[in-house]
Amino acid sequence: IIDIGCGDGYAMQKMIEMGYENVQGLTIHKEEWDECKAKELNVHLMNYNFSQMMDRFFHVVWMRQSLQFSFQPYYTMLELNRIMRINGWAYIEVPDTSNPGLPLATLDKDTYERLFRASGFEIIQSDSITLSSGDISEKHNFFALVKRKNFNLPPLPEEE
């Protein structure tokens, strides 16, 4: 299992407590990496668009509240395809575009679904949920995906 955008490692810790093995995390933030390392979690400090993760390695991707930060979400989904095994599962959650004041909630649910299908994933379930705390509430979209096809990213040109 890889938790992409793992933050302080909360989800990783819960997965380990539930008995899952080989749980890994990925973050681009050094402070979060330090927090996870202090908890003795297996975490990588790198950009999820350009990771050095092994091809076709992971059975499960957990990506809660991080895909919306991608400057190129289709490329990100192709990278997820690269690191996942055929028939591997992904859980992806993103904020809905109806939330006021969330500048990164720019893609609607249908657009995400088109991206997922175009990058080799079957959508097993998609739905919305409203999360609330006190007077604050936000609508989030979540997707359960299964990787059905391998896609290879085109090689990047060599720097001269």
Salt bridges, closest charged atoms under 4 A:
GLU17 OE1 - LYS14 NZ 3.48
ASP34 OD1 - LYS30 NZ 2.60
ASP55 OD1 - ARG82 NH1 2.40
GLU79 OE2 - ARG82 NH2 2.68
GLU93 OE1 - ARG64 NE 3.00
GLU93 OE2 - HIS140 ND1 3.36
GLU122 OE1 - ARG148 NE 2.61
GLU138 OE1 - HIS140 NE2 2.91
